[in-house]
Amino acid sequence: MTRTSGSVTIDDVARHVGVAKGTVSRVLNNYTDISENTRKRILKAVQDLGYQPSATARNLKRGRQDTLGIVIPVGHGSGADPFLSEFIDGIARALDELGLDLLVTTAHSPGHMVETIQRLIARRKVDGFIVTRTAVNDTRIAYLMEKNFPFVAHGRTGNPEGYAWFDIDNEAAFADGVRHLYSLGHERIGFLGGSLDLNFALQRLSGYRQGLEALGVAHDTDLETLQSISEKGGFAGARELLSRDRPPTALLCATDALAIGAVQFCRKYGLKVGADVTVIGYDGLPVGEYLDPPLTTFSQSAQEAGGRVARMLIDVLDGKDPASLQALARATLIRRASDGAPSMTPEALSALLRTRLNDQPHSGSKGE
């Protein structure tokens, strides 16, 4: 009588065929010292009985858990990160196709992230890690390299040598963004970025400055602001930059979340996005297409990036040299309705916003 697969053991298979348990084990592990007749009988019994080797035992035998890990940063009042949500979804989809699992946990500081990684390694919970939101000096990567534990970085550190990573050419994208805005007629171009501890934020600011220099446009620190990478940060950054005596007529934002916050500020105070103020984001998040107006953005598919780093980590686990697995891609500008030629001078924009701010005093509403 056939038993359910969950209750069938290797002992059941051995008794059914009339051989030793070790003989069954050797057939299942592809040893060649078993006669062909016995091998066929054992494999037929495995099929008839519905025997399934224990995943736990199999993984212990080969030292693999079939689970990858990611520790994501939270806290500091920054709110949810929409890019990371899309990125993790891409990882999970790729691993699901491969029959693997993803362990996602959170940490509230760089030190806590390293402690969490240490704990997961000690408990043998994961085979390797995906590291994202890389810092210029990243303690997670330093620790994983010291322990020679498998990982792939989404992004680079200040020293990109010796480990596997996938990144977008942030400097090139922001230099391109400056050139694009200048070609539309914007001469005062603002930069709304994030903490320069994050390598991508540093690279995007560097690209912005390189773009100005290439055009012979003077660098003005009054046109730069660094905020939390969130819609709230974008709202605050837009308020800061557009309240200058000679504000920028265009805002180049380091992420879509920052750009969405900037659009919210403009709409709150009656500024027409795409005419009075141009706003460009970076990430290509799906939500940008449904904003009012739809957001012009540099696209780097978060889902595709997640899938790519997941597959790279599988390559590392399969024995490929991590240092040979490094890839740099280009972002693509997707033009929608949030960018256009300036409709007024910086001085006129300043006067208009000053009036609007006086008409609508700070009220602590959403986004502020």
ZALUMFI-427031 format. One record per residue (C-alpha): x, y, z. Coordinates in steps of 0.5 Angstrom, whole numbers, padded with zeros to 4 digits, always signed. Example, Ala and Ser with C-alpha at 12.3 -4.5 7.8 and 13.67 -1.06 7.14 Angstrom:
% residues 2
+0025-0009+0016
+0027-0002+0014
This chain:
% residues 368
+0000+0000+0000
+0003+0007-0002
+0004+0012+0004
+0003+0019+0004
+0010+0022+0002
+0011+0026+0009
+0011+0019+0013
+0015+0015+0008
+0022+0014+0011
+0029+0012+0008
+0028+0006+0012
+0021+0004+0009
+0024+0004+0002
+0030+0000+0004
+0025-0005+0007
+0020-0005+0001
+0026-0007-0004
+0029-0012+0001
+0036-0008+0002
+0040-0005+0007
+0039+0003+0009
+0046+0005+0007
+0044+0002+0000
+0038+0006-0001
+0043+0012+0001
+0048+0011-0004
+0043+0010-0010
+0040+0017-0008
+0047+0020-0007
+0049+0018-0014
+0054+0013-0012
+0056+0008-0018
+0058+0002-0014
+0051-0001-0014
+0048-0006-0019
+0044-0003-0024
+0038-0008-0023
+0038-0006-0015
+0039+0002-0017
+0032+0001-0022
+0029-0003-0016
+0030+0003-0011
+0029+0008-0016
+0022+0005-0017
+0020+0004-0010
+0022+0011-0009
+0017+0013-0014
+0012+0008-0012
+0012+0010-0005
+0013+0018-0006
+0019+0018-0002
+0022+0025-0001
+0029+0026+0002
+0029+0031+0008
+0030+0038+0006
+0033+0039+0013
+0038+0033+0012
+0040+0035+0005
+0042+0042+0007
+0046+0040+0013
+0050+0035+0009
+0052+0040+0004
+0052+0046+0008
+0047+0050+0005
+0040+0053+0008
+0037+0055+0001
+0036+0061+0004
+0039+0068+0003
+0039+0074+0007
+0038+0082+0007
+0038+0086+0013
+0034+0093+0011
+0035+0100+0015
+0029+0103+0018
+0028+0108+0023
+0031+0115+0024
+0024+0118+0022
+0025+0117+0015
+0019+0112+0013
+0018+0107+0008
+0023+0106+0003
+0019+0105-0004
+0025+0103-0008
+0027+0098-0003
+0020+0095-0003
+0021+0094-0010
+0028+0091-0010
+0026+0086-0005
+0020+0084-0009
+0025+0083-0015
+0030+0079-0010
+0024+0074-0008
+0021+0073-0015
+0028+0071-0017
+0029+0066-0012
+0022+0063-0012
+0024+0061-0019
+0030+0058-0016
+0026+0054-0011
+0030+0058-0005
+0028+0063+0000
+0029+0070+0003
+0030+0072+0010
+0028+0079+0011
+0030+0083+0017
+0031+0090+0020
+0036+0094+0024
+0036+0101+0026
+0043+0103+0026
+0050+0101+0022
+0052+0097+0028
+0045+0094+0029
+0046+0091+0022
+0053+0088+0023
+0050+0085+0030
+0044+0082+0026
+0049+0079+0021
+0053+0076+0026
+0047+0073+0029
+0044+0070+0023
+0051+0067+0021
+0052+0064+0028
+0045+0061+0028
+0047+0058+0020
+0040+0062+0018
+0043+0064+0011
+0048+0062+0006
+0049+0069+0004
+0047+0076+0004
+0045+0082-0001
+0047+0088+0002
+0044+0095+0000
+0044+0102+0001
+0052+0101+0001
+0056+0107+0005
+0062+0110+0003
+0065+0106+0009
+0061+0100+0010
+0062+0096+0016
+0057+0090+0014
+0062+0089+0008
+0068+0090+0012
+0065+0085+0017
+0063+0080+0011
+0070+0080+0007
+0073+0079+0014
+0069+0073+0015
+0070+0071+0008
+0062+0070+0008
+0058+0070+0001
+0055+0076-0001
+0053+0081-0006
+0052+0089-0006
+0047+0093-0009
+0052+0099-0010
+0059+0100-0008
+0063+0103-0003
+0069+0108-0003
+0073+0102-0005
+0069+0097-0010
+0075+0092-0010
+0075+0085-0008
+0067+0083-0008
+0061+0082-0012
+0057+0088-0014
+0052+0091-0018
+0051+0098-0019
+0048+0104-0023
+0053+0109-0026
+0050+0115-0021
+0055+0120-0023
+0053+0119-0031
+0046+0120-0030
+0046+0126-0026
+0051+0130-0030
+0046+0128-0036
+0040+0131-0032
+0044+0137-0031
+0045+0137-0039
+0038+0136-0040
+0035+0141-0035
+0040+0146-0038
+0038+0145-0045
+0031+0146-0043
+0033+0153-0041
+0034+0152-0034
+0040+0156-0031
+0039+0155-0024
+0039+0148-0022
+0038+0145-0015
+0040+0139-0012
+0036+0135-0007
+0040+0129-0004
+0041+0125+0002
+0046+0123+0007
+0053+0123+0004
+0055+0117+0008
+0051+0113+0003
+0055+0112-0003
+0050+0113-0008
+0048+0120-0005
+0055+0122-0006
+0056+0120-0013
+0049+0123-0015
+0052+0130-0012
+0059+0129-0015
+0055+0128-0022
+0051+0134-0021
+0057+0138-0020
+0061+0135-0026
+0055+0137-0030
+0055+0144-0028
+0063+0144-0029
+0062+0141-0036
+0057+0147-0038
+0061+0152-0035
+0056+0154-0030
+0058+0156-0023
+0057+0152-0017
+0053+0155-0012
+0052+0151-0005
+0045+0155-0004
+0042+0151-0009
+0044+0144-0006
+0041+0141+0000
+0041+0134+0004
+0035+0131+0007
+0032+0124+0009
+0031+0120+0003
+0023+0120+0004
+0017+0124+0002
+0018+0128+0008
+0025+0130+0006
+0023+0132-0001
+0018+0137+0002
+0023+0140+0007
+0028+0140+0001
+0024+0144-0004
+0021+0149+0001
+0029+0150+0003
+0031+0151-0004
+0025+0155-0007
+0025+0160-0001
+0032+0163-0003
+0032+0170-0006
+0034+0167-0013
+0031+0160-0012
+0032+0154-0017
+0027+0153-0023
+0029+0146-0023
+0030+0141-0018
+0034+0135-0019
+0032+0130-0014
+0037+0124-0012
+0031+0119-0011
+0024+0119-0013
+0021+0119-0006
+0025+0126-0005
+0022+0128-0012
+0015+0126-0010
+0016+0130-0003
+0018+0136-0008
+0012+0135-0012
+0007+0135-0006
+0011+0142-0004
+0010+0145-0010
+0002+0143-0011
+0001+0145-0004
+0003+0152-0005
+0000+0153-0012
+0006+0152-0016
+0005+0149-0023
+0010+0143-0024
+0013+0142-0030
+0012+0150-0032
+0014+0154-0025
+0018+0149-0023
+0021+0143-0026
+0022+0136-0022
+0026+0130-0024
+0027+0124-0020
+0031+0118-0020
+0029+0110-0019
+0023+0110-0024
+0018+0107-0019
+0012+0105-0022
+0008+0110-0017
+0011+0116-0021
+0007+0115-0027
+0001+0116-0023
+0003+0123-0020
+0000+0129-0022
+0003+0131-0026
+0007+0124-0028
+0014+0124-0026
+0020+0125-0030
+0025+0120-0027
+0032+0116-0029
+0030+0109-0029
+0033+0104-0026
+0028+0098-0025
+0028+0096-0017
+0025+0089-0019
+0030+0088-0024
+0036+0090-0020
+0034+0085-0014
+0033+0079-0019
+0040+0081-0022
+0044+0081-0015
+0040+0075-0013
+0043+0071-0019
+0049+0074-0018
+0049+0071-0010
+0048+0064-0013
+0054+0065-0017
+0058+0067-0011
+0055+0061-0008
+0057+0056-0013
+0064+0058-0013
+0065+0064-0018
+0070+0069-0016
+0066+0075-0013
+0071+0080-0015
+0070+0078-0023
+0062+0079-0021
+0062+0087-0022
+0057+0090-0027
+0056+0098-0028
+0049+0099-0032
+0046+0106-0034
+0040+0109-0032
+0035+0112-0037
+0031+0118-0037
+0024+0117-0038
+0021+0124-0039
+0014+0125-0037
+0010+0132-0035
+0014+0134-0029
+0020+0137-0033
+0019+0143-0038
+0022+0150-0040
+0022+0155-0034
+0016+0159-0035
+0019+0165-0030
+0025+0168-0028
+0028+0166-0021
+0026+0173-0018
+0019+0172-0021
+0019+0165-0018
+0021+0168-0011
+0016+0173-0011
+0011+0168-0013
+0012+0163-0007
+0013+0169-0002
+0006+0171-0003
+0004+0164-0003
+0007+0162+0003
+0004+0168+0007
-0003+0166+0004
-0002+0159+0007
+0002+0160+0014
+0006+0153+0016
+0000+0149+0019
+0004+0142+0020
+0000+0139+0015
+0002+0132+0011
+0009+0132+0008
+0011+0138+0013
